[in-house]
Amino acid sequence: MAGVFGQRSYRARFEWGPSGAGEIAPGAAFVVVVDVLSFTTTLGVAAEHGIAVMPYPWRDDSAATVAGQHRAELAVGRTAAGPDEISLSPAALRRVASRRPVERLVLPSPNGSAVSARFARTGTTVIGVSLRNARAASTWVRARLNGQPLAVVAAGERWPDGGLRPAIEDLWGAGAFLDGFDGLSPEAETAVAAYRAVAGRLPEALAASSSGRELAAIGFAADVAVAGEADVSEVVPVFGDGWFRGVMP
């Protein structure tokens, strides 16, 4: 049964979380990380403002140490952030970056950051995709793929017991990116079908999703609104030398 979950006979593959990524990423030229609420949306907003982002898997004392070593700012928890502090909130990052310069940011996230950091060390090109830049990212990858396989990973969220919670917004983001590619695995086809079902009403669907309602309930409805700005961005965060930096298609 070894390798049966790797979707190796397909050029465009899709799976969930770090474990799923480990199955489909080997041999892929690109690993596309999708974490709509909110790692890759915040990452995209940072890239639009020229901010280099280091993905970091853990929110603990080591994150502050790494940020200090690189003379970077550290994103704090959403609810702990002051008015001039950056967090995983894309709305807060947009607000802070419009008021003062930010050069480097260490962005902890147990989902999107963990997947990004893991596969950036393998020599595979890792990019961050959200609903805001899915079309631009697709264009950028198509121009460089040359028939090679790609792996699209929906980061998902976590249940209180630590298990993976498949988050519908990440399925939509993956489908938005994959829409129009050929050689789709059945899993990738399912992501595209899910995206097409809500493509004409993404902001409303996102706000109605479990993750959207969760954020709104704790006062971060603005983050859901930012994440629902479909295809407004032409910037693609690409990982290299330890940092995500924005490029244009």
Secondary structure, DSSP 8 states (H G I E B T S, - for coil): -TTTTS-TT-SEEEEEHHHHHHHH-TT-SEEEEE-TTTHHHHHHHHHHTT-EEEEES--SHHHHHHHHHTT-EE-B-GGG--TT--BS-HHHHHHHHHHS---EEEEE-TTHHHHHHHHHTTT-EEEEE-TTTHHHHHHHHHHHHTT--EEEEE--EE-TTS-EE--HHHHHHHHHHHTT-SSB-HHHHHHHHHHHHHGGGHHHHHHHSHHHHHHHHTT-HHHHHHHT-TT----EEEEETTEEEEE--
